[in-house]
Amino acid sequence: MNTAKQTISPHKKYPPGSFMGKLRKRKIIETFLAFIGGGWLIYEIVHWVLVEHYHLSHRLIDITIVTLLCSLSCTLIWKWFSGIKKKRKIKMEFIIVPLLILFAVYLNVTFVLRMGHSEHAEIAADENKGELKPSLSGFQRLAVLPFANIRSDPQTDFLGFALADQIISALAYVKNILARPSSAVRQYQDQEVDVLTAGHDLNVDFILTGYYLKEADIVRLNIELVNVHSNEMIWREPVEVRYENVFELQDIVTEKVISGLKIQFLQDERGRIQTDVPQNPLAYEYYLRALSYPNTNQGDQLAAEMLKKCIELDPTYPPAYSQLGFRTKQLAQFGLLDPEETKRAENYLLKALSLNGELLSALGNLAILYTETARAEKAVEITRKMLEINPNNATA
């Protein structure tokens, strides 16, 4: 009796002539698995290193995926036809394989081009309809113009620029909005402004404008958001607060702008905006009056006086120290020419940061001061902190 063990041929399960047998013989399965492993590694490198770390365009991920699919298609087609051994099919092979490879490349390239065209077309269509979507750069460009006083009054005219400045300062913490700085819109203070002209001059997508009226203890603010490209009003809303709570306007308007632009507003951004609350209404009025003074020697001196009054009434309000540091630095450079004033400006800014370490205005002014006084390493360190708070911060 023959007791020798019978060995099972590896091809018994999949005969050479069967489809699976041909796949095994031509090592197509092994090639497919190798591509999956290598492709996954390439995708992770592109995603986490190039896009997330170096902030390259997210389109690079799409292009990588399409390129990998194209390469896999061409390789599998080649592997299949390279296994054909019959002489009568050799000539046909050299015709079919190049055609199939070209066809695969054509399909993948067409996909990439259509993907790009459809994305641009969708954005253009949304703009024409007034429907807002995040721009390709990932943020919306916005300018807040100084508000007009319905009933001009020297006692309340300062609110027009000051309230706009406060809204700009709040929007500086929102990563998906690039708000033009107050220095860029100050030129429109106390002027009749054509919204579209201002929008094009400031190179923005949207303009926030409006007018206000103070009656007794009430401040009424009517604001509107305009799409500069389509010349359409996105929304118009009235806001009303008691004058002693006028600081709430920046939070209310910021929320409305974010809602109107339909962008994501993260909880940490909301927390940073609502950090600094004045403890004394009169102190906050002094602060707002200081903001409205122009950046001239006389304006800086008047602003510094107001800010010192503000700090006397509320010594824990960080923005007052930040603004006083900025005005003092200006006077040291263009007015008093006293080195001691520069040191005093630095101390004001450091005081602001001791009360609120994430106050962007104080960080920005301190970085500039360090740069101008040959302390670039400290300036770079502070600038990096600003970018941690908001990677899209234009000042940083």
C-alpha positions as CSV (number, residue, x, y, z in Angstrom):
1,M,0.0,0.0,0.0
2,N,1.4,3.3,-1.0
3,T,1.5,5.5,2.1
4,A,3.3,8.5,0.6
5,K,1.5,11.7,1.2
6,Q,0.0,13.3,-1.9
7,T,1.0,16.9,-2.5
8,I,-1.6,19.3,-3.8
9,S,-0.5,21.4,-6.7
10,P,-0.8,25.1,-6.0
11,H,-2.6,25.4,-9.4
12,K,-5.2,22.8,-8.5
13,K,-7.4,25.3,-6.8
14,Y,-7.0,27.8,-9.6
15,P,-6.2,26.0,-12.9
16,P,-3.7,27.9,-15.1
17,G,-6.4,28.5,-17.7
18,S,-8.9,30.1,-15.3
19,F,-9.2,33.8,-14.6
20,M,-7.7,33.6,-11.1
21,G,-5.0,31.3,-12.4
22,K,-4.0,34.0,-14.9
23,L,-4.0,36.6,-12.1
24,R,-1.7,34.5,-10.0
25,K,0.6,33.7,-12.9
26,R,1.0,37.3,-13.9
27,K,1.3,38.5,-10.2
28,I,-1.4,41.0,-10.6
29,I,-2.8,40.5,-7.1
30,E,0.7,41.1,-5.6
31,T,1.1,44.2,-7.7
32,F,-2.3,45.5,-6.6
33,L,-1.5,45.0,-2.9
34,A,2.0,46.6,-3.3
35,F,0.3,49.7,-4.9
36,I,-2.2,49.9,-2.1
37,G,0.5,49.9,0.5
38,G,2.8,52.3,-1.3
39,G,0.0,54.6,-2.4
40,W,-1.3,54.9,1.2
41,L,2.2,55.9,2.4
42,I,2.5,58.5,-0.4
43,Y,-1.0,59.9,0.4
44,E,-0.1,60.2,4.1
45,I,3.1,62.1,3.3
46,V,1.3,64.5,1.0
47,H,-1.6,65.0,3.4
48,W,0.3,65.5,6.7
49,V,3.6,66.9,5.5
50,L,3.0,69.0,2.4
51,V,-0.6,70.1,3.1
52,E,-1.1,70.2,6.8
53,H,2.5,71.2,7.9
54,Y,3.6,73.3,5.0
55,H,0.1,74.6,4.2
56,L,0.2,73.8,0.5
57,S,-3.1,73.7,-1.5
58,H,-5.6,70.9,-0.7
59,R,-5.9,70.3,-4.4
60,L,-2.5,68.5,-4.1
61,I,-4.3,65.7,-2.3
62,D,-6.8,65.3,-5.2
63,I,-4.0,65.3,-7.7
64,T,-2.1,62.7,-5.8
65,I,-5.0,60.4,-5.6
66,V,-5.7,60.7,-9.3
67,T,-2.1,60.2,-10.2
68,L,-1.9,57.0,-8.1
69,L,-5.1,55.7,-9.7
70,C,-3.7,56.4,-13.1
71,S,-0.4,54.7,-12.3
72,L,-2.3,51.6,-10.9
73,S,-4.5,51.4,-13.9
74,C,-1.6,51.5,-16.4
75,T,0.5,49.0,-14.4
76,L,-2.4,46.4,-14.0
77,I,-3.2,46.7,-17.7
78,W,0.5,46.2,-18.7
79,K,0.9,43.3,-16.3
80,W,-2.2,41.6,-17.8
81,F,-1.2,41.9,-21.4
82,S,2.5,41.2,-20.8
83,G,1.4,37.7,-19.8
84,I,0.0,36.9,-23.3
85,K,2.5,34.4,-24.9
86,K,0.7,33.4,-28.1
87,K,2.5,34.6,-31.1
88,R,-0.7,35.5,-33.0
89,K,-1.5,38.0,-30.3
90,I,1.9,39.6,-29.9
91,K,1.3,42.2,-32.6
92,M,-2.2,42.9,-31.2
93,E,-0.6,43.4,-27.7
94,F,1.7,46.2,-28.9
95,I,-1.4,47.9,-30.3
96,I,-3.9,47.4,-27.5
97,V,-1.6,48.1,-24.5
98,P,-0.5,51.6,-25.6
99,L,-4.1,52.5,-26.5
100,L,-5.4,51.3,-23.1
101,I,-2.7,53.2,-21.3
102,L,-3.4,56.4,-23.2
103,F,-7.1,55.9,-22.6
104,A,-6.5,55.5,-18.8
105,V,-4.3,58.7,-18.8
106,Y,-6.9,60.6,-20.7
107,L,-9.7,59.6,-18.3
108,N,-7.6,60.6,-15.2
109,V,-6.4,63.9,-16.7
110,T,-9.9,64.8,-17.8
111,F,-11.1,64.1,-14.3
112,V,-8.6,66.5,-12.8
113,L,-9.4,69.2,-15.3
114,R,-13.2,68.8,-14.8
115,M,-12.7,68.9,-11.0
116,G,-10.9,72.2,-11.2
117,H,-13.4,73.7,-13.7
118,S,-16.4,72.6,-11.7
119,E,-15.0,74.0,-8.5
120,H,-14.4,77.4,-10.1
121,A,-17.8,77.3,-11.8
122,E,-19.5,76.4,-8.5
123,I,-17.9,79.4,-6.8
124,A,-18.8,81.7,-9.6
125,A,-22.4,80.5,-9.6
126,D,-22.6,80.9,-5.8
127,E,-21.4,84.5,-6.1
128,N,-23.9,85.3,-8.7
129,K,-26.7,83.9,-6.6
130,G,-25.4,85.7,-3.5
131,E,-24.7,82.4,-1.8
132,L,-21.4,82.6,0.1
133,K,-18.9,79.8,0.2
134,P,-15.3,79.8,1.6
135,S,-12.9,81.1,-1.0
136,L,-10.2,79.0,-2.5
137,S,-7.7,80.6,-0.2
138,G,-9.7,79.4,2.8
139,F,-10.9,82.8,4.1
140,Q,-13.1,85.8,3.2
141,R,-11.6,89.2,2.8
142,L,-13.6,91.9,4.7
143,A,-13.4,95.6,5.4
144,V,-15.4,97.3,8.2
145,L,-15.9,100.9,7.3
146,P,-16.3,103.6,10.0
147,F,-20.0,104.0,10.8
148,A,-21.8,107.3,10.0
149,N,-23.6,109.3,12.7
150,I,-27.2,110.0,11.6
151,R,-27.3,113.1,13.8
152,S,-23.8,114.5,13.7
153,D,-22.7,115.5,17.2
154,P,-19.2,116.2,18.5
155,Q,-20.1,114.3,21.7
156,T,-20.9,111.1,19.8
157,D,-19.1,111.3,16.5
158,F,-16.1,109.4,18.0
159,L,-18.3,106.2,18.0
160,G,-18.2,105.9,14.2
161,F,-14.5,104.9,13.9
162,A,-14.2,103.4,17.5
163,L,-17.0,100.9,17.0
164,A,-15.6,99.8,13.6
165,D,-12.2,99.4,15.2
166,Q,-13.6,97.2,18.0
167,I,-15.3,94.9,15.4
168,I,-12.1,94.7,13.4
169,S,-10.2,93.7,16.6
170,A,-12.7,91.0,17.3
171,L,-12.7,89.6,13.8
172,A,-8.9,89.3,14.0
173,Y,-9.3,86.2,16.0
174,V,-11.5,84.5,13.4
175,K,-9.3,82.2,11.2
176,N,-11.6,82.2,8.2
177,I,-11.9,86.0,7.9
178,L,-9.2,88.4,6.9
179,A,-10.3,91.8,8.1
180,R,-8.5,94.9,6.9
181,P,-6.8,96.7,9.8
182,S,-8.2,99.9,11.3
183,S,-5.3,101.9,9.8
184,A,-6.5,100.9,6.3
185,V,-10.1,102.1,6.9
186,R,-9.3,105.3,8.9
187,Q,-9.1,107.2,5.6
188,Y,-12.9,106.8,5.3
189,Q,-13.6,108.3,8.7
190,D,-16.2,111.2,8.6
191,Q,-16.6,110.9,4.8
192,E,-19.3,109.8,2.5
193,V,-18.1,106.6,1.0
194,D,-19.0,104.6,-2.2
195,V,-19.1,101.1,-0.9
196,L,-18.0,99.4,-4.1
197,T,-15.2,101.9,-4.7
198,A,-13.9,101.3,-1.2
199,G,-14.2,97.6,-1.6
200,H,-12.1,97.6,-4.8
201,D,-9.6,100.0,-3.3
202,L,-9.2,97.8,-0.2
203,N,-9.2,94.6,-2.3
204,V,-11.8,92.8,-0.3
205,D,-14.7,90.5,-1.0
206,F,-17.2,92.1,1.4
207,I,-17.8,95.4,3.1
208,L,-19.5,95.9,6.4
209,T,-21.0,99.4,6.7
210,G,-23.8,101.2,8.4
211,Y,-24.9,104.2,10.5
212,Y,-25.8,104.8,14.2
213,L,-27.7,107.1,16.4
214,K,-27.3,107.7,20.2
215,E,-30.5,108.8,21.9
216,A,-30.5,109.2,25.7
217,D,-29.0,106.0,27.0
218,I,-29.6,103.9,23.8
219,V,-27.2,103.3,20.9
220,R,-28.9,102.1,17.7
221,L,-26.7,100.7,15.0
222,N,-28.0,99.7,11.5
223,I,-25.4,97.5,9.7
224,E,-25.3,95.9,6.3
225,L,-23.0,93.4,4.6
226,V,-22.4,94.0,0.9
227,N,-20.8,91.6,-1.6
228,V,-18.3,93.7,-3.5
229,H,-18.2,91.5,-6.6
230,S,-21.9,91.1,-7.2
231,N,-23.0,94.5,-5.7
232,E,-25.6,92.7,-3.6
233,M,-26.6,93.3,0.0
234,I,-26.2,90.0,1.9
235,W,-28.1,91.2,4.9
236,R,-29.1,94.3,6.8
237,E,-30.0,94.3,10.5
238,P,-30.5,96.7,13.3
239,V,-28.7,96.4,16.6
240,E,-29.7,98.2,19.8
241,V,-27.9,98.3,23.2
242,R,-27.8,100.5,26.2
243,Y,-24.9,103.0,26.1
244,E,-23.3,101.6,29.2
245,N,-23.2,98.2,27.5
246,V,-21.9,99.5,24.2
247,F,-19.0,97.1,24.4
248,E,-21.4,94.3,23.6
249,L,-21.8,95.6,20.1
250,Q,-18.5,94.1,18.9
251,D,-19.6,90.6,20.0
252,I,-23.1,91.0,18.5
253,V,-21.9,92.3,15.1
254,T,-19.1,89.8,14.9
255,E,-21.6,87.0,15.4
256,K,-23.8,88.4,12.7
257,V,-20.9,88.8,10.2
258,I,-19.8,85.2,10.8
259,S,-23.4,84.0,10.4
260,G,-23.9,86.1,7.2
261,L,-20.7,84.8,5.6
262,K,-21.7,81.2,6.5
263,I,-18.3,80.3,7.9
264,Q,-17.1,78.1,10.7
265,F,-16.7,79.8,14.1
266,L,-14.7,77.7,16.6
267,Q,-15.3,77.8,20.3
268,D,-11.7,78.9,21.1
269,E,-12.2,81.9,18.7
270,R,-15.4,82.9,20.5
271,G,-13.6,82.7,23.8
272,R,-10.8,85.0,22.8
273,I,-13.2,87.6,21.5
274,Q,-15.2,87.7,24.7
275,T,-12.2,87.8,27.1
276,D,-11.8,91.5,27.7
277,V,-14.9,93.2,29.3
278,P,-14.5,96.7,30.7
279,Q,-15.6,97.0,34.3
280,N,-16.4,100.7,34.1
281,P,-18.7,102.3,31.4
282,L,-16.9,105.7,31.6
283,A,-13.5,104.0,31.3
284,Y,-14.7,102.3,28.2
285,E,-15.9,105.6,26.8
286,Y,-12.5,107.1,27.4
287,Y,-11.0,104.1,25.5
288,L,-13.3,104.6,22.5
289,R,-12.6,108.3,22.4
290,A,-8.9,107.5,22.3
291,L,-9.3,105.1,19.4
292,S,-11.0,107.8,17.3
293,Y,-8.0,110.2,17.5
294,P,-5.8,110.2,14.3
295,N,-2.2,108.9,14.3
296,T,-0.6,112.3,14.5
297,N,1.5,113.8,17.3
298,Q,-1.4,115.8,18.6
299,G,-3.8,112.9,18.1
300,D,-1.4,110.5,20.0
301,Q,-1.1,113.0,22.9
302,L,-4.9,113.4,23.2
303,A,-5.3,109.6,22.9
304,A,-2.7,109.0,25.6
305,E,-4.5,111.4,28.0
306,M,-7.8,109.6,27.4
307,L,-6.2,106.2,27.9
308,K,-4.6,107.2,31.2
309,K,-8.0,108.3,32.4
310,C,-9.4,104.9,31.3
311,I,-6.7,103.0,33.2
312,E,-7.3,105.1,36.4
313,L,-11.0,104.0,36.4
314,D,-10.3,100.4,35.2
315,P,-6.7,99.3,35.8
316,T,-7.5,95.7,34.6
317,Y,-8.6,96.5,31.0
318,P,-5.9,95.1,28.7
319,P,-6.8,96.9,25.4
320,A,-6.3,100.2,27.2
321,Y,-2.6,99.3,28.0
322,S,-2.1,98.0,24.5
323,Q,-3.4,101.2,22.9
324,L,-1.4,103.4,25.3
325,G,1.7,101.4,24.4
326,F,1.1,102.0,20.7
327,R,0.5,105.7,21.1
328,T,3.5,106.1,23.4
329,K,5.7,104.3,20.9
330,Q,4.4,106.7,18.2
331,L,5.3,109.7,20.3
332,A,8.7,108.4,21.0
333,Q,9.4,107.9,17.3
334,F,7.8,110.9,15.7
335,G,7.2,113.4,18.6
336,L,9.1,113.4,21.8
337,L,12.2,111.6,20.5
338,D,12.9,110.3,24.0
339,P,14.3,106.8,24.4
340,E,12.7,106.6,27.8
341,E,9.3,106.8,26.1
342,T,10.1,103.7,24.1
343,K,10.8,101.8,27.3
344,R,7.6,103.1,28.8
345,A,5.7,101.9,25.7
346,E,7.2,98.5,26.1
347,N,6.1,98.3,29.7
348,Y,2.5,99.3,28.7
349,L,2.4,96.5,26.1
350,L,3.9,93.9,28.6
351,K,1.3,95.0,31.1
352,A,-1.5,94.4,28.6
353,L,-0.1,90.9,27.9
354,S,0.2,90.1,31.6
355,L,-3.6,90.7,31.8
356,N,-4.4,88.9,28.5
357,G,-1.5,86.9,27.0
358,E,-3.4,86.4,23.7
359,L,-4.3,90.0,23.0
360,L,-3.3,90.3,19.3
361,S,-3.0,94.1,19.3
362,A,-0.5,94.1,22.1
363,L,1.5,91.2,20.6
364,G,1.6,92.9,17.2
365,N,2.7,96.3,18.6
366,L,5.3,94.6,20.8
367,A,6.7,92.7,17.9
368,I,7.1,95.9,15.9
369,L,8.7,97.7,18.8
370,Y,11.2,94.8,19.2
371,T,12.0,94.9,15.5
372,E,12.6,98.6,15.5
373,T,14.9,98.4,18.6
374,A,17.1,95.6,17.1
375,R,15.6,92.7,19.1
376,A,14.5,90.6,16.1
377,E,14.7,87.3,17.9
378,K,12.1,88.4,20.4
379,A,10.0,89.8,17.6
380,V,10.0,86.5,15.8
381,E,9.0,84.6,19.0
382,I,6.0,86.9,19.5
383,T,5.0,86.7,15.8
384,R,5.0,82.9,16.1
385,K,2.6,83.1,19.0
386,M,0.3,85.4,17.0
387,L,0.3,82.8,14.2
388,E,-0.6,80.1,16.8
389,I,-3.6,82.1,17.8
390,N,-4.6,82.8,14.2
391,P,-2.6,81.3,11.3
392,N,-4.2,83.8,8.9
393,N,-3.3,86.9,10.8
394,A,-2.1,89.4,8.3
395,T,-0.2,91.6,10.8
396,A,1.9,88.6,11.9
